[in-house]
Amino acid sequence: MKDFVENLLKTIVDSPDKVVVNESLDTSGVTNLELVVAPLDMGKVIGKGGKIIKAIRDLTRILAVKQNRRVNVILKEG
């Protein structure tokens, strides 16, 4: 799942070398994906009205459901 999101982000942003995806598992079994992108790429990842980040979250949730997992996607500026 981490590789999927990382490849997806690298196609969207202008600085693909600054894309970092950290994956962690919390105590309740939920996978947390922390997306870190360059400050100038935040607008591209968020999109108008948050449409792009919502689509990324929807796609990762669909992938997680197929793997019987739960996932949270957190966007951070790096």
C-alpha positions in Angstrom: 0.0 0.0 0.0 2.9 2.3 0.8 4.4 1.8 -2.6 1.1 2.4 -4.4 0.6 5.8 -2.6 4.2 6.8 -3.1 4.1 6.1 -6.9 0.8 7.9 -7.1 2.2 11.0 -5.4 5.3 11.1 -7.5 3.3 11.4 -10.6 1.3 14.4 -9.2 4.0 16.6 -7.8 6.8 18.7 -9.4 9.5 17.4 -6.9 9.1 13.6 -6.8 12.4 13.2 -5.0 11.0 15.0 -1.9 8.0 12.6 -1.6 8.2 10.4 1.5 5.5 8.0 2.7 5.9 6.7 6.3 3.8 3.7 7.2 3.0 2.8 10.8 0.6 0.5 12.6 -1.2 1.8 15.7 -2.4 -0.2 18.7 -5.9 -0.7 17.3 -4.6 -2.3 14.1 -5.1 0.8 11.9 -2.4 1.5 9.3 -1.3 5.2 9.3 0.2 6.5 6.1 1.9 9.8 6.6 2.5 11.6 3.3 5.3 14.2 3.2 5.7 16.5 0.2 7.5 19.7 -0.6 5.8 22.9 0.5 5.3 24.0 -3.1 3.6 20.8 -4.0 1.0 20.9 -1.2 -1.6 22.7 -3.5 -1.2 20.0 -6.2 -1.7 17.2 -3.7 -4.7 18.9 -2.0 -6.4 20.1 -5.2 -9.3 22.4 -5.6 -11.6 21.9 -2.6 -9.5 19.0 -1.5 -10.6 16.8 -4.4 -7.1 15.2 -5.1 -6.3 14.3 -1.4 -9.9 12.9 -1.1 -9.4 10.7 -4.1 -6.0 9.5 -2.8 -7.7 8.6 0.5 -10.6 6.9 -1.3 -8.2 4.8 -3.4 -6.1 3.7 -0.4 -9.3 2.8 1.6 -10.4 0.7 -1.4 -7.1 -1.1 -1.4 -7.2 -1.5 2.3 -10.6 -3.1 2.2 -9.4 -5.6 -0.3 -6.6 -6.5 2.1 -9.0 -6.6 5.2 -7.2 -3.6 6.7 -8.1 -0.1 7.9 -6.0 2.9 6.9 -5.7 6.6 7.7 -3.9 9.0 5.3 -2.3 12.0 6.8 -0.8 14.8 4.7 2.2 16.7 6.1 4.3 19.5 4.7 8.0 18.7 4.6 
